[in-house]
Amino acid sequence: MLSLPARFASMASMSTGPFFLGIDGGGSRCRARIRGADGTLLAEAMGGPSNIYQDFEGALATIMNTAHEAAGKVGLATEQIHAGMGIAGIVTSVGADKIVDAALPFASVTVDNDAYAACVGAFSGGDGGIVIAGTGSIGFALVGGVRHMVGGWGFQLGDHGSGAWVGHHAVRRAALALDGLLQPTRLITEVLSRTGGNRLDLSRWSEQAKPKDYAQFAPLVFECAAQGDVQGMMIVIEGAGAISNLGRALLARGAKAICLLGGLSQVYPPYLDADVKRALAEPQADAVDGAIMMARRGQGLPEHWS
């Protein structure tokens, strides 16, 4: 029996070009996928954080390393592949232009915000809205070819309801508990066990912490909330309100359905407002395939291969 890399390589040898790469570059991880022109899955790879707003050069390096890993599994050079990229941190066209100007070694490069790629994938290029609740948060919709974006301001200005936001609120409550201003709960105790149980250690931890470091506490917050931890419940309820507001804003702009995406997409629904919960739909494809659809469109092909 062929090993997984050998099986991928065998499929690539049977596929004819053009080849398409999708990149979903997020705040915590970078995902890459290569498909043949007929949609055959050829290879996948995963790398680290790739938010160009937080670290442009580092994000590009991660993207290329992940792309090379995927291409190497099937014996392709990146110059043979048309790349579509949905990258976190692209707020204006300037960010996309910087990536294009970097002259990355692909046959072609199509770049946009990661939310756009996710929306294209979720609705196969059709109308609809998405709310991403991952390390960051954003609401994005395509309605009649017009883009609508709410949130997506990044950790310093927004990301309300995101994993980083949830974790940040947990750490802030831990700081209050150290000062005797909040009654410690299991959540507080667990957070302090990871960040340091005194003022000096917590201060030092926070000086180095990035959004992904705060986001690591999000699963714990939801777990504690489900067990009745009052601090966890307060954070989750406020976060769900923020995510509901993003969804409601997209509905008001004409989106008929909303896909909830990201690492918190499975735990938020029970807490969402009823009108947003009724509008939830399952995505047709993920952001990586959405990026592949972008690359196909750039070559004048139908977005979907089926």
N, C-alpha and C positions, 0 to 999 in steps of 0.2 A: 504494500500500500504506500502511495506517495505521502511524504510529509507535507505539512501545510504549506511551507514556502515552495516546495517542489510542485505541489498541485497548482498554486497560484501561477508559477512560472509556466507550467504546462498550458494553462488556460490562456495566458498572454500570448504564447507562441501560436495558438490557434486563432487568436483574435486579430482582426485587421484594424488599422488605424482609421480615423484618428482616435487617440486616447485622451481621456479626460480625468483631471484631478480635482477633487473638491477639498477645500481646506475650511474647517471651522475653527477659527482662532479665538479662544475665550480667555477669560481672566485666570482660569485655573488649569486649563489644558488646551492642547491643539490636537485636533483629529484630522487625519488625512485618509482619503479613499480614492482609488483609481478604478474607473470603469472603461470598458471598451465602447465603441460606437453603438453597439446593440444593447448596452446596459449591463453586460456581463461584469460581475464583480471580480476584479483582478487582484487587488491588494488593499490592505489597510494598515495604518500605523498611528501611534499616539505619542505626543510630546508634552512638554510643560506649558507654562503660561505664555500667552502670545497677545497681550493687549498692547497695541502700538502707542496708546496714549501714556501708559505707564512706563514703557521701555521700548522705544522704537527699534533700536539696533538689536536688542535682545530678542524682541518678538520676531524680527526678520530671520535671525539666526535659528530660532526654534522652528519657524515655519519651514525653512529650507532643510533643516536636519530631518524633520518629520517627513517632508516630501521625498527626500533622498532615501529614507528608510523604506517608504512604501514602494518607490520606483525600483529600488534594489531587489525587492522580493520577487519581481517579475522580469528582471533583466532589462529594464527600460532606462534610458537617460532622460532626465527632466526636460531636455530640449525637444524630446519627442511628444511631450504632453501639453495639452491646453489646460491651463489652470484657472479655476474659479475660486475666489477667496472671499469668505465672509469673516471679517476681522473686527474684534472688539476694539473700541477706542476710536473708530472712524465716526466722527460727529458731522463733519462737513466733507466736501469733495477734496479738500486740501489733503486730508489723510490718505485717501485713495490715490491721489496724484503722486504723493510721496512714494508709495509702494510701486506704482508704475514707473516712476522716474528712477527707481533703484535698479531697473533693468535686470530683474531676476531671470535666471536661465530656464525659461519655459518657451514652448512654441508660441504661446500667447498668454496674457494675463488679464483676467477680468476681476475687479476688486470692488467690494462694497461693504457696508456695515454688516456685522454678523446677524443683526435682527432682520435685515432685508433677505439674506440668504435663508434664514430660518422660515420666514414668511413664504418665500418662493417654494421651499420644500413642503411646508405644511399644507399649502393649497395648490401645489403643482403649477404655480405661476398665476393662479386665479385670484379672485377677490377673497379677502378675509383678514382677520387680525390675530396677532399673537401677543402674548405677554410672557416674557422670559423672566423667570425667577431662578437665577443661578447665583454665581458669585456676585454679579450685578443684577440690575432689573431694568426693563424697558418695555414699553408698549409700542407696537408697530402694526400698521395696517396698509393694505393695498386695496383701494376702492376706485374702480373705474380707471385704473392706471395711475391714480394719484397716491402719493405717499403721505401717511400720517404718522408722526412720531410723538410719543409722550414719554417723559422720563428719559432714562439713558444718559444722565448728566455725569455719571461716574461717582466714585465713592465720596469725594470731597463735597460735591454739591447735591447728590441725590442718592440713587440706588435704593430708594425706600422699599422695604419688604424683601430685599435680596438676602442671600446667605451672609454676605459681608455685613449688611445692616443688622440682621438678626444677631450675629455673633458680636458685633460691636456693642449692641445694647446689653447683651449678657455681660460683657467685660465691664462696661460702665456700671452696671448694677453691682458687680463684684467689688469695684472700687468703693462704692457707697457703703457696702457691707463692711469693708475693712475699717471705715470711719465710724461704724456703729450707727449708720443712718438707715440701714435696711436690715431686716431680720434675715439671716442666712437661711437658704434652702438648699436642697440637693444640687440644684443648678449652680448656685453660687459656689458651693464647696467644690464641685467638679471643675468649674472654670479656674478657680484659684489653685487647684492642684496641678493645673497645666501651665499657668502663667506665673506662679509664685504666690505664696501666701502672705506676703508682707508688702508694704508700700514700695520699698526699693526694688524688689524683684518685679512687681507689676509695672512700675514705671519703666524699668529697663526693657521689659517685654514689649510694652506699647510703643517705645521709641523705634523699635525695629519692625513692628508688625505691619503687614501689607493686607490688602483686602482678602486675599486667599487665606491668610492666617486667622482672620476673624471668621471667615466663612466655615472654617473647620468646626466651629462650635454650633452651627445651625442644626445638625441632626440631634445633638444633645438637647438643645432648647426645645425642639418639637417632641422629643421623647419625654422630657420632664413635664411639658405642658399636658401631654396625654395622660400623665400620672397625677395630674392635679397640682403640680408645683405652681404656686401663685405667680412667681416671677416669670417662669416660662410661659404661663398662660397670658400674662399681660403683654409680653413681647410678641407672641404669635398672633394674638387678636389685633394688635396695632399693625403688625406686618400684613395680615390678611386684609385689613382695611385699605392699606396702601396698594396692594395688588389688585383688589377689587376696583379701586379708583382708576387704575390704569386700564383695566378691561372696560369699565363703564365709559371712559373717555373715547375709546375706540368704537364702541357701539354707537355713541352719539355722533361719530364722524361717518357712520354708514356701514360699518362692518356688521355682517349678519351672524357671524360665528367667530368664536375666540378659541384658539389653541393655547393652552398653558404649557409652557416648555421650561426646560432647565432642571437643575438638580432638586429643586423644591416642588416640582410640578405634581408629584404624587402625594405630598403631605398637606398642601394648602387647600385643596378643594373643599373638605368638610367645613372649613372656617370662612369661606368666601361668602359674600352677600348673595342673596337668592337670585337676583336678576343676572348677575354675572355667571353664577353656577349654571343657570338654564341655558346660557349661550355657549357653554363649553363644547368643543368638538375634538375628535381625535385627529392628530396630524396625519397627512397622507405620506409624508416622507420627512426625514430629518434635515438639519441645517447643512450637513455634509453633502447630501444629495441635492439640496437646494443650490449649493455652490457649483456642483457639477451642471445643474440646469442652467446656471448663469453662463458657464463656460460654453455650453452647447449653443445657447442663444447667441453668444459672441461669434460663433462660427456659422451662424445662419441655419442651424438645425433646430428641429422642434425641441422644446424644453424637456419633454419627457420621452423616454426611449420606448415606452410600451405602445 
